[in-house]
Amino acid sequence: MIRSVILLAVLGLLLLAGCSTDNLKHGLYEGFRVRNDLQSSPPERGDKPVSPDYQEYERLRKEQNR
């Protein structure tokens, strides 16, 4: 009985995770992008190009895979 409840809970979590992978990827990308931008001081950021946002990143990635 307990095994079936645990199995159903795991399957439910997997289904929820599968439905939201795009949002998860978007959040992770934006989090890492902001973290990397904040780790450098303002003078260091002046020399670097601005990191692309998630939509731009996805567009560039799809163009590269063609």
PDB file of N, H, CA, C and O in Angstrom:
ATOM      1  N   MET A   1       0.825  -1.197   0.000  1.00  0.00           N
ATOM      2  CA  MET A   1       0.000   0.000   0.000  1.00  0.00           C
ATOM      3  C   MET A   1       0.866   1.257   0.000  1.00  0.00           C
ATOM      4  O   MET A   1       0.649   2.166  -0.801  1.00  0.00           O
ATOM      5  N   ILE A   2       1.829   1.305   0.884  1.00  0.00           N
ATOM      6  H   ILE A   2       2.006   0.567   1.535  1.00  0.00           H
ATOM      7  CA  ILE A   2       2.707   2.476   0.968  1.00  0.00           C
ATOM      8  C   ILE A   2       3.547   2.594  -0.298  1.00  0.00           C
ATOM      9  O   ILE A   2       3.813   3.696  -0.779  1.00  0.00           O
ATOM     10  N   ARG A   3       3.965   1.435  -0.837  1.00  0.00           N
ATOM     11  H   ARG A   3       3.748   0.541  -0.446  1.00  0.00           H
ATOM     12  CA  ARG A   3       4.748   1.467  -2.077  1.00  0.00           C
ATOM     13  C   ARG A   3       3.959   2.080  -3.223  1.00  0.00           C
ATOM     14  O   ARG A   3       4.504   2.844  -4.020  1.00  0.00           O
ATOM     15  N   SER A   4       2.692   1.750  -3.305  1.00  0.00           N
ATOM     16  H   SER A   4       2.249   1.129  -2.657  1.00  0.00           H
ATOM     17  CA  SER A   4       1.881   2.292  -4.403  1.00  0.00           C
ATOM     18  C   SER A   4       1.669   3.797  -4.239  1.00  0.00           C
ATOM     19  O   SER A   4       1.618   4.522  -5.233  1.00  0.00           O
ATOM     20  N   VAL A   5       1.548   4.271  -3.013  1.00  0.00           N
ATOM     21  H   VAL A   5       1.589   3.682  -2.206  1.00  0.00           H
ATOM     22  CA  VAL A   5       1.398   5.706  -2.775  1.00  0.00           C
ATOM     23  C   VAL A   5       2.688   6.423  -3.159  1.00  0.00           C
ATOM     24  O   VAL A   5       2.650   7.474  -3.799  1.00  0.00           O
ATOM     25  N   ILE A   6       3.812   5.865  -2.775  1.00  0.00           N
ATOM     26  H   ILE A   6       3.843   5.011  -2.255  1.00  0.00           H
ATOM     27  CA  ILE A   6       5.109   6.464  -3.121  1.00  0.00           C
ATOM     28  C   ILE A   6       5.300   6.453  -4.632  1.00  0.00           C
ATOM     29  O   ILE A   6       5.758   7.440  -5.208  1.00  0.00           O
ATOM     30  N   LEU A   7       4.954   5.350  -5.272  1.00  0.00           N
ATOM     31  H   LEU A   7       4.582   4.549  -4.804  1.00  0.00           H
ATOM     32  CA  LEU A   7       5.076   5.253  -6.721  1.00  0.00           C
ATOM     33  C   LEU A   7       4.194   6.290  -7.420  1.00  0.00           C
ATOM     34  O   LEU A   7       4.638   6.940  -8.366  1.00  0.00           O
ATOM     35  N   LEU A   8       2.975   6.445  -6.972  1.00  0.00           N
ATOM     36  H   LEU A   8       2.614   5.917  -6.204  1.00  0.00           H
ATOM     37  CA  LEU A   8       2.082   7.455  -7.559  1.00  0.00           C
ATOM     38  C   LEU A   8       2.611   8.863  -7.332  1.00  0.00           C
ATOM     39  O   LEU A   8       2.508   9.713  -8.217  1.00  0.00           O
ATOM     40  N   ALA A   9       3.173   9.117  -6.164  1.00  0.00           N
ATOM     41  H   ALA A   9       3.257   8.427  -5.445  1.00  0.00           H
ATOM     42  CA  ALA A   9       3.731  10.439  -5.882  1.00  0.00           C
ATOM     43  C   ALA A   9       4.920  10.728  -6.798  1.00  0.00           C
ATOM     44  O   ALA A   9       5.045  11.832  -7.327  1.00  0.00           O
ATOM     45  N   VAL A  10       5.776   9.752  -6.982  1.00  0.00           N
ATOM     46  H   VAL A  10       5.674   8.854  -6.552  1.00  0.00           H
ATOM     47  CA  VAL A  10       6.949   9.929  -7.852  1.00  0.00           C
ATOM     48  C   VAL A  10       6.504  10.149  -9.292  1.00  0.00           C
ATOM     49  O   VAL A  10       7.035  11.019  -9.982  1.00  0.00           O
ATOM     50  N   LEU A  11       5.533   9.365  -9.746  1.00  0.00           N
ATOM     51  H   LEU A  11       5.101   8.658  -9.186  1.00  0.00           H
ATOM     52  CA  LEU A  11       5.032   9.543 -11.109  1.00  0.00           C
ATOM     53  C   LEU A  11       4.390  10.912 -11.294  1.00  0.00           C
ATOM     54  O   LEU A  11       4.565  11.544 -12.336  1.00  0.00           O
ATOM     55  N   GLY A  12       3.655  11.369 -10.300  1.00  0.00           N
ATOM     56  H   GLY A  12       3.512  10.856  -9.454  1.00  0.00           H
ATOM     57  CA  GLY A  12       3.056  12.699 -10.370  1.00  0.00           C
ATOM     58  C   GLY A  12       4.111  13.787 -10.448  1.00  0.00           C
ATOM     59  O   GLY A  12       3.974  14.732 -11.224  1.00  0.00           O
ATOM     60  N   LEU A  13       5.161  13.661  -9.649  1.00  0.00           N
ATOM     61  H   LEU A  13       5.272  12.894  -9.018  1.00  0.00           H
ATOM     62  CA  LEU A  13       6.244  14.650  -9.697  1.00  0.00           C
ATOM     63  C   LEU A  13       6.964  14.635 -11.037  1.00  0.00           C
ATOM     64  O   LEU A  13       7.335  15.688 -11.557  1.00  0.00           O
ATOM     65  N   LEU A  14       7.161  13.454 -11.593  1.00  0.00           N
ATOM     66  H   LEU A  14       6.860  12.599 -11.171  1.00  0.00           H
ATOM     67  CA  LEU A  14       7.810  13.361 -12.904  1.00  0.00           C
ATOM     68  C   LEU A  14       6.956  14.012 -13.987  1.00  0.00           C
ATOM     69  O   LEU A  14       7.476  14.692 -14.871  1.00  0.00           O
ATOM     70  N   LEU A  15       5.647  13.801 -13.913  1.00  0.00           N
ATOM     71  H   LEU A  15       5.225  13.249 -13.195  1.00  0.00           H
ATOM     72  CA  LEU A  15       4.759  14.434 -14.887  1.00  0.00           C
ATOM     73  C   LEU A  15       4.802  15.955 -14.763  1.00  0.00           C
ATOM     74  O   LEU A  15       4.850  16.662 -15.769  1.00  0.00           O
ATOM     75  N   LEU A  16       4.785  16.451 -13.536  1.00  0.00           N
ATOM     76  H   LEU A  16       4.747  15.876 -12.719  1.00  0.00           H
ATOM     77  CA  LEU A  16       4.864  17.895 -13.342  1.00  0.00           C
ATOM     78  C   LEU A  16       6.190  18.445 -13.838  1.00  0.00           C
ATOM     79  O   LEU A  16       6.228  19.507 -14.459  1.00  0.00           O
ATOM     80  N   ALA A  17       7.268  17.740 -13.573  1.00  0.00           N
ATOM     81  H   ALA A  17       7.238  16.877 -13.069  1.00  0.00           H
ATOM     82  CA  ALA A  17       8.581  18.196 -14.026  1.00  0.00           C
ATOM     83  C   ALA A  17       8.667  18.175 -15.541  1.00  0.00           C
ATOM     84  O   ALA A  17       9.273  19.065 -16.137  1.00  0.00           O
ATOM     85  N   GLY A  18       8.078  17.182 -16.167  1.00  0.00           N
ATOM     86  H   GLY A  18       7.586  16.458 -15.683  1.00  0.00           H
ATOM     87  CA  GLY A  18       8.100  17.089 -17.625  1.00  0.00           C
ATOM     88  C   GLY A  18       7.336  18.216 -18.282  1.00  0.00           C
ATOM     89  O   GLY A  18       7.707  18.663 -19.367  1.00  0.00           O
ATOM     90  N   CYS A  19       6.288  18.680 -17.652  1.00  0.00           N
ATOM     91  H   CYS A  19       5.987  18.317 -16.770  1.00  0.00           H
ATOM     92  CA  CYS A  19       5.479  19.750 -18.222  1.00  0.00           C
ATOM     93  C   CYS A  19       6.127  21.119 -18.078  1.00  0.00           C
ATOM     94  O   CYS A  19       5.794  22.048 -18.814  1.00  0.00           O
ATOM     95  N   SER A  20       7.037  21.245 -17.147  1.00  0.00           N
ATOM     96  H   SER A  20       7.307  20.491 -16.548  1.00  0.00           H
ATOM     97  CA  SER A  20       7.592  22.566 -16.882  1.00  0.00           C
ATOM     98  C   SER A  20       9.079  22.669 -17.190  1.00  0.00           C
ATOM     99  O   SER A  20       9.758  23.534 -16.638  1.00  0.00           O
ATOM    100  N   THR A  21       9.604  21.807 -18.060  1.00  0.00           N
ATOM    101  H   THR A  21       9.052  21.104 -18.509  1.00  0.00           H
ATOM    102  CA  THR A  21      11.043  21.836 -18.317  1.00  0.00           C
ATOM    103  C   THR A  21      11.477  23.130 -18.984  1.00  0.00           C
ATOM    104  O   THR A  21      12.579  23.614 -18.724  1.00  0.00           O
ATOM    105  N   ASP A  22      10.630  23.706 -19.846  1.00  0.00           N
ATOM    106  H   ASP A  22       9.735  23.312 -20.058  1.00  0.00           H
ATOM    107  CA  ASP A  22      11.023  24.952 -20.500  1.00  0.00           C
ATOM    108  C   ASP A  22      11.148  26.080 -19.488  1.00  0.00           C
ATOM    109  O   ASP A  22      12.088  26.873 -19.543  1.00  0.00           O
ATOM    110  N   ASN A  23      10.198  26.149 -18.568  1.00  0.00           N
ATOM    111  H   ASN A  23       9.434  25.505 -18.524  1.00  0.00           H
ATOM    112  CA  ASN A  23      10.282  27.180 -17.526  1.00  0.00           C
ATOM    113  C   ASN A  23      11.489  26.949 -16.633  1.00  0.00           C
ATOM    114  O   ASN A  23      12.132  27.906 -16.202  1.00  0.00           O
ATOM    115  N   LEU A  24      11.802  25.694 -16.351  1.00  0.00           N
ATOM    116  H   LEU A  24      11.280  24.917 -16.701  1.00  0.00           H
ATOM    117  CA  LEU A  24      12.960  25.374 -15.534  1.00  0.00           C
ATOM    118  C   LEU A  24      14.250  25.801 -16.238  1.00  0.00           C
ATOM    119  O   LEU A  24      15.125  26.414 -15.626  1.00  0.00           O
ATOM    120  N   LYS A  25      14.359  25.474 -17.522  1.00  0.00           N
ATOM    121  H   LYS A  25      13.648  24.976 -18.019  1.00  0.00           H
ATOM    122  CA  LYS A  25      15.545  25.866 -18.291  1.00  0.00           C
ATOM    123  C   LYS A  25      15.678  27.384 -18.346  1.00  0.00           C
ATOM    124  O   LYS A  25      16.772  27.928 -18.198  1.00  0.00           O
ATOM    125  N   HIS A  26      14.558  28.056 -18.560  1.00  0.00           N
ATOM    126  H   HIS A  26      13.669  27.614 -18.681  1.00  0.00           H
ATOM    127  CA  HIS A  26      14.550  29.517 -18.631  1.00  0.00           C
ATOM    128  C   HIS A  26      15.031  30.107 -17.307  1.00  0.00           C
ATOM    129  O   HIS A  26      15.882  30.996 -17.298  1.00  0.00           O
ATOM    130  N   GLY A  27      14.497  29.622 -16.200  1.00  0.00           N
ATOM    131  H   GLY A  27      13.805  28.900 -16.208  1.00  0.00           H
ATOM    132  CA  GLY A  27      14.885  30.126 -14.889  1.00  0.00           C
ATOM    133  C   GLY A  27      16.344  29.866 -14.570  1.00  0.00           C
ATOM    134  O   GLY A  27      17.030  30.742 -14.043  1.00  0.00           O
ATOM    135  N   LEU A  28      16.826  28.671 -14.885  1.00  0.00           N
ATOM    136  H   LEU A  28      16.268  27.960 -15.313  1.00  0.00           H
ATOM    137  CA  LEU A  28      18.230  28.359 -14.636  1.00  0.00           C
ATOM    138  C   LEU A  28      19.155  29.243 -15.461  1.00  0.00           C
ATOM    139  O   LEU A  28      20.149  29.762 -14.952  1.00  0.00           O
ATOM    140  N   TYR A  29      18.819  29.412 -16.746  1.00  0.00           N
ATOM    141  H   TYR A  29      18.012  28.991 -17.160  1.00  0.00           H
ATOM    142  CA  TYR A  29      19.662  30.237 -17.613  1.00  0.00           C
ATOM    143  C   TYR A  29      19.718  31.668 -17.096  1.00  0.00           C
ATOM    144  O   TYR A  29      20.797  32.249 -16.977  1.00  0.00           O
ATOM    145  N   GLU A  30      18.548  32.235 -16.789  1.00  0.00           N
ATOM    146  H   GLU A  30      17.672  31.763 -16.886  1.00  0.00           H
ATOM    147  CA  GLU A  30      18.519  33.624 -16.314  1.00  0.00           C
ATOM    148  C   GLU A  30      19.244  33.758 -14.976  1.00  0.00           C
ATOM    149  O   GLU A  30      19.931  34.753 -14.745  1.00  0.00           O
ATOM    150  N   GLY A  31      19.101  32.778 -14.103  1.00  0.00           N
ATOM    151  H   GLY A  31      18.543  31.970 -14.291  1.00  0.00           H
ATOM    152  CA  GLY A  31      19.791  32.816 -12.815  1.00  0.00           C
ATOM    153  C   GLY A  31      21.303  32.814 -12.986  1.00  0.00           C
ATOM    154  O   GLY A  31      21.999  33.614 -12.361  1.00  0.00           O
ATOM    155  N   PHE A  32      21.816  31.920 -13.828  1.00  0.00           N
ATOM    156  H   PHE A  32      21.250  31.270 -14.336  1.00  0.00           H
ATOM    157  CA  PHE A  32      23.259  31.873 -14.064  1.00  0.00           C
ATOM    158  C   PHE A  32      23.754  33.144 -14.758  1.00  0.00           C
ATOM    159  O   PHE A  32      24.840  33.638 -14.455  1.00  0.00           O
ATOM    160  N   ARG A  33      22.954  33.671 -15.687  1.00  0.00           N
ATOM    161  H   ARG A  33      22.072  33.270 -15.933  1.00  0.00           H
ATOM    162  CA  ARG A  33      23.346  34.886 -16.402  1.00  0.00           C
ATOM    163  C   ARG A  33      23.463  36.061 -15.441  1.00  0.00           C
ATOM    164  O   ARG A  33      24.439  36.810 -15.487  1.00  0.00           O
ATOM    165  N   VAL A  34      22.478  36.223 -14.577  1.00  0.00           N
ATOM    166  H   VAL A  34      21.685  35.615 -14.540  1.00  0.00           H
ATOM    167  CA  VAL A  34      22.512  37.326 -13.609  1.00  0.00           C
ATOM    168  C   VAL A  34      23.658  37.126 -12.616  1.00  0.00           C
ATOM    169  O   VAL A  34      24.361  38.077 -12.277  1.00  0.00           O
ATOM    170  N   ARG A  35      23.844  35.888 -12.150  1.00  0.00           N
ATOM    171  H   ARG A  35      23.272  35.115 -12.425  1.00  0.00           H
ATOM    172  CA  ARG A  35      24.926  35.606 -11.208  1.00  0.00           C
ATOM    173  C   ARG A  35      26.289  35.954 -11.823  1.00  0.00           C
ATOM    174  O   ARG A  35      27.133  36.569 -11.171  1.00  0.00           O
ATOM    175  N   ASN A  36      26.489  35.558 -13.069  1.00  0.00           N
ATOM    176  H   ASN A  36      25.803  35.058 -13.599  1.00  0.00           H
ATOM    177  CA  ASN A  36      27.757  35.861 -13.730  1.00  0.00           C
ATOM    178  C   ASN A  36      27.937  37.360 -13.922  1.00  0.00           C
ATOM    179  O   ASN A  36      29.043  37.876 -13.765  1.00  0.00           O
ATOM    180  N   ASP A  37      26.867  38.060 -14.260  1.00  0.00           N
ATOM    181  H   ASP A  37      25.968  37.641 -14.388  1.00  0.00           H
ATOM    182  CA  ASP A  37      26.957  39.506 -14.434  1.00  0.00           C
ATOM    183  C   ASP A  37      27.275  40.208 -13.112  1.00  0.00           C
ATOM    184  O   ASP A  37      28.014  41.193 -13.096  1.00  0.00           O
ATOM    185  N   LEU A  38      26.725  39.711 -12.013  1.00  0.00           N
ATOM    186  H   LEU A  38      26.125  38.911 -12.026  1.00  0.00           H
ATOM    187  CA  LEU A  38      26.940  40.356 -10.719  1.00  0.00           C
ATOM    188  C   LEU A  38      28.305  40.040 -10.118  1.00  0.00           C
ATOM    189  O   LEU A  38      28.758  40.761  -9.228  1.00  0.00           O
ATOM    190  N   GLN A  39      28.966  38.994 -10.573  1.00  0.00           N
ATOM    191  H   GLN A  39      28.598  38.409 -11.296  1.00  0.00           H
ATOM    192  CA  GLN A  39      30.261  38.630 -10.024  1.00  0.00           C
ATOM    193  C   GLN A  39      31.380  39.533 -10.526  1.00  0.00           C
ATOM    194  O   GLN A  39      32.452  39.568  -9.922  1.00  0.00           O
ATOM    195  N   SER A  40      31.164  40.245 -11.590  1.00  0.00           N
ATOM    196  H   SER A  40      30.293  40.217 -12.081  1.00  0.00           H
ATOM    197  CA  SER A  40      32.206  41.131 -12.093  1.00  0.00           C
ATOM    198  C   SER A  40      31.891  42.566 -11.692  1.00  0.00           C
ATOM    199  O   SER A  40      30.728  42.958 -11.594  1.00  0.00           O
ATOM    200  N   SER A  41      32.935  43.332 -11.466  1.00  0.00           N
ATOM    201  H   SER A  41      33.879  43.013 -11.546  1.00  0.00           H
ATOM    202  CA  SER A  41      32.752  44.722 -11.061  1.00  0.00           C
ATOM    203  C   SER A  41      32.323  45.556 -12.276  1.00  0.00           C
ATOM    204  O   SER A  41      32.518  45.127 -13.413  1.00  0.00           O
ATOM    205  N   PRO A  42      31.746  46.734 -12.050  1.00  0.00           N
ATOM    206  CA  PRO A  42      31.301  47.571 -13.176  1.00  0.00           C
ATOM    207  C   PRO A  42      32.393  47.860 -14.216  1.00  0.00           C
ATOM    208  O   PRO A  42      32.105  47.801 -15.412  1.00  0.00           O
ATOM    209  N   PRO A  43      33.639  48.174 -13.809  1.00  0.00           N
ATOM    210  CA  PRO A  43      34.655  48.380 -14.861  1.00  0.00           C
ATOM    211  C   PRO A  43      34.925  47.124 -15.699  1.00  0.00           C
ATOM    212  O   PRO A  43      35.182  47.217 -16.899  1.00  0.00           O
ATOM    213  N   GLU A  44      34.864  45.949 -15.055  1.00  0.00           N
ATOM    214  H   GLU A  44      34.655  45.875 -14.080  1.00  0.00           H
ATOM    215  CA  GLU A  44      35.068  44.709 -15.806  1.00  0.00           C
ATOM    216  C   GLU A  44      33.919  44.459 -16.768  1.00  0.00           C
ATOM    217  O   GLU A  44      34.131  43.939 -17.863  1.00  0.00           O
ATOM    218  N   ARG A  45      32.698  44.824 -16.371  1.00  0.00           N
ATOM    219  H   ARG A  45      32.525  45.247 -15.481  1.00  0.00           H
ATOM    220  CA  ARG A  45      31.532  44.623 -17.223  1.00  0.00           C
ATOM    221  C   ARG A  45      31.563  45.527 -18.445  1.00  0.00           C
ATOM    222  O   ARG A  45      30.943  45.208 -19.459  1.00  0.00           O
ATOM    223  N   GLY A  46      32.260  46.632 -18.373  1.00  0.00           N
ATOM    224  H   GLY A  46      32.764  46.892 -17.549  1.00  0.00           H
ATOM    225  CA  GLY A  46      32.327  47.552 -19.506  1.00  0.00           C
ATOM    226  C   GLY A  46      33.019  46.953 -20.706  1.00  0.00           C
ATOM    227  O   GLY A  46      32.714  47.319 -21.841  1.00  0.00           O
ATOM    228  N   ASP A  47      33.955  46.030 -20.479  1.00  0.00           N
ATOM    229  H   ASP A  47      34.203  45.733 -19.557  1.00  0.00           H
ATOM    230  CA  ASP A  47      34.708  45.415 -21.569  1.00  0.00           C
ATOM    231  C   ASP A  47      33.981  44.225 -22.196  1.00  0.00           C
ATOM    232  O   ASP A  47      34.259  43.859 -23.338  1.00  0.00           O
ATOM    233  N   LYS A  48      33.055  43.623 -21.454  1.00  0.00           N
ATOM    234  H   LYS A  48      32.829  43.920 -20.527  1.00  0.00           H
ATOM    235  CA  LYS A  48      32.376  42.424 -21.936  1.00  0.00           C
ATOM    236  C   LYS A  48      31.092  42.789 -22.668  1.00  0.00           C
ATOM    237  O   LYS A  48      30.433  43.769 -22.319  1.00  0.00           O
ATOM    238  N   PRO A  49      30.734  42.004 -23.683  1.00  0.00           N
ATOM    239  CA  PRO A  49      29.416  42.217 -24.307  1.00  0.00           C
ATOM    240  C   PRO A  49      28.317  41.768 -23.347  1.00  0.00           C
ATOM    241  O   PRO A  49      28.551  40.933 -22.473  1.00  0.00           O
ATOM    242  N   VAL A  50      27.142  42.314 -23.510  1.00  0.00           N
ATOM    243  H   VAL A  50      26.952  42.992 -24.220  1.00  0.00           H
ATOM    244  CA  VAL A  50      26.014  41.965 -22.655  1.00  0.00           C
ATOM    245  C   VAL A  50      25.588  40.532 -22.966  1.00  0.00           C
ATOM    246  O   VAL A  50      25.503  40.135 -24.128  1.00  0.00           O
ATOM    247  N   SER A  51      25.322  39.769 -21.916  1.00  0.00           N
ATOM    248  H   SER A  51      25.391  40.091 -20.972  1.00  0.00           H
ATOM    249  CA  SER A  51      24.858  38.395 -22.097  1.00  0.00           C
ATOM    250  C   SER A  51      23.468  38.398 -22.723  1.00  0.00           C
ATOM    251  O   SER A  51      22.621  39.210 -22.349  1.00  0.00           O
ATOM    252  N   PRO A  52      23.225  37.493 -23.677  1.00  0.00           N
ATOM    253  CA  PRO A  52      21.886  37.457 -24.295  1.00  0.00           C
ATOM    254  C   PRO A  52      20.854  36.923 -23.306  1.00  0.00           C
ATOM    255  O   PRO A  52      21.177  36.106 -22.444  1.00  0.00           O
ATOM    256  N   ASP A  53      19.604  37.390 -23.436  1.00  0.00           N
ATOM    257  H   ASP A  53      19.342  38.054 -24.136  1.00  0.00           H
ATOM    258  CA  ASP A  53      18.548  36.834 -22.598  1.00  0.00           C
ATOM    259  C   ASP A  53      18.166  35.461 -23.137  1.00  0.00           C
ATOM    260  O   ASP A  53      18.709  35.017 -24.149  1.00  0.00           O
ATOM    261  N   TYR A  54      17.240  34.791 -22.470  1.00  0.00           N
ATOM    262  H   TYR A  54      16.800  35.151 -21.648  1.00  0.00           H
ATOM    263  CA  TYR A  54      16.921  33.408 -22.808  1.00  0.00           C
ATOM    264  C   TYR A  54      16.367  33.256 -24.220  1.00  0.00           C
ATOM    265  O   TYR A  54      16.728  32.319 -24.932  1.00  0.00           O
ATOM    266  N   GLN A  55      15.495  34.169 -24.627  1.00  0.00           N
ATOM    267  H   GLN A  55      15.201  34.930 -24.049  1.00  0.00           H
ATOM    268  CA  GLN A  55      14.921  34.069 -25.971  1.00  0.00           C
ATOM    269  C   GLN A  55      16.001  34.219 -27.043  1.00  0.00           C
ATOM    270  O   GLN A  55      16.005  33.491 -28.036  1.00  0.00           O
ATOM    271  N   GLU A  56      16.902  35.155 -26.839  1.00  0.00           N
ATOM    272  H   GLU A  56      16.899  35.747 -26.033  1.00  0.00           H
ATOM    273  CA  GLU A  56      18.006  35.354 -27.791  1.00  0.00           C
ATOM    274  C   GLU A  56      18.929  34.129 -27.796  1.00  0.00           C
ATOM    275  O   GLU A  56      19.388  33.690 -28.851  1.00  0.00           O
ATOM    276  N   TYR A  57      19.191  33.592 -26.610  1.00  0.00           N
ATOM    277  H   TYR A  57      18.818  33.949 -25.754  1.00  0.00           H
ATOM    278  CA  TYR A  57      20.025  32.402 -26.488  1.00  0.00           C
ATOM    279  C   TYR A  57      19.405  31.229 -27.266  1.00  0.00           C
ATOM    280  O   TYR A  57      20.099  30.544 -28.018  1.00  0.00           O
ATOM    281  N   GLU A  58      18.098  31.003 -27.079  1.00  0.00           N
ATOM    282  H   GLU A  58      17.534  31.559 -26.469  1.00  0.00           H
ATOM    283  CA  GLU A  58      17.419  29.915 -27.792  1.00  0.00           C
ATOM    284  C   GLU A  58      17.476  30.131 -29.300  1.00  0.00           C
ATOM    285  O   GLU A  58      17.696  29.178 -30.047  1.00  0.00           O
ATOM    286  N   ARG A  59      17.281  31.365 -29.763  1.00  0.00           N
ATOM    287  H   ARG A  59      17.103  32.139 -29.156  1.00  0.00           H
ATOM    288  CA  ARG A  59      17.334  31.658 -31.192  1.00  0.00           C
ATOM    289  C   ARG A  59      18.723  31.358 -31.748  1.00  0.00           C
ATOM    290  O   ARG A  59      18.849  30.741 -32.806  1.00  0.00           O
ATOM    291  N   LEU A  60      19.771  31.794 -31.035  1.00  0.00           N
ATOM    292  H   LEU A  60      19.669  32.294 -30.176  1.00  0.00           H
ATOM    293  CA  LEU A  60      21.144  31.544 -31.480  1.00  0.00           C
ATOM    294  C   LEU A  60      21.468  30.050 -31.469  1.00  0.00           C
ATOM    295  O   LEU A  60      22.143  29.551 -32.370  1.00  0.00           O
ATOM    296  N   ARG A  61      20.991  29.344 -30.456  1.00  0.00           N
ATOM    297  H   ARG A  61      20.443  29.749 -29.724  1.00  0.00           H
ATOM    298  CA  ARG A  61      21.245  27.908 -30.350  1.00  0.00           C
ATOM    299  C   ARG A  61      20.581  27.152 -31.500  1.00  0.00           C
ATOM    300  O   ARG A  61      21.175  26.227 -32.054  1.00  0.00           O
ATOM    301  N   LYS A  62      19.363  27.534 -31.862  1.00  0.00           N
ATOM    302  H   LYS A  62      18.881  28.286 -31.412  1.00  0.00           H
ATOM    303  CA  LYS A  62      18.666  26.871 -32.965  1.00  0.00           C
ATOM    304  C   LYS A  62      19.342  27.174 -34.310  1.00  0.00           C
ATOM    305  O   LYS A  62      19.399  26.310 -35.185  1.00  0.00           O
ATOM    306  N   GLU A  63      19.847  28.389 -34.469  1.00  0.00           N
ATOM    307  H   GLU A  63      19.801  29.091 -33.758  1.00  0.00           H
ATOM    308  CA  GLU A  63      20.558  28.721 -35.703  1.00  0.00           C
ATOM    309  C   GLU A  63      21.839  27.928 -35.827  1.00  0.00           C
ATOM    310  O   GLU A  63      22.225  27.539 -36.930  1.00  0.00           O
ATOM    311  N   GLN A  64      22.513  27.680 -34.693  1.00  0.00           N
ATOM    312  H   GLN A  64      22.199  27.996 -33.798  1.00  0.00           H
ATOM    313  CA  GLN A  64      23.770  26.944 -34.707  1.00  0.00           C
ATOM    314  C   GLN A  64      23.551  25.472 -35.039  1.00  0.00           C
ATOM    315  O   GLN A  64      24.417  24.839 -35.643  1.00  0.00           O
ATOM    316  N   ASN A  65      22.402  24.921 -34.648  1.00  0.00           N
ATOM    317  H   ASN A  65      21.699  25.436 -34.157  1.00  0.00           H
ATOM    318  CA  ASN A  65      22.119  23.498 -34.875  1.00  0.00           C
ATOM    319  C   ASN A  65      21.663  23.199 -36.294  1.00  0.00           C
ATOM    320  O   ASN A  65      21.547  22.028 -36.656  1.00  0.00           O
ATOM    321  N   ARG A  66      21.405  24.189 -37.091  1.00  0.00           N
ATOM    322  H   ARG A  66      21.499  25.140 -36.797  1.00  0.00           H
ATOM    323  CA  ARG A  66      20.965  23.954 -38.477  1.00  0.00           C
ATOM    324  C   ARG A  66      22.073  23.496 -39.349  1.00  0.00           C
ATOM    325  O   ARG A  66      21.864  23.256 -40.538  1.00  0.00           O
TER     326      ARG A  66
END
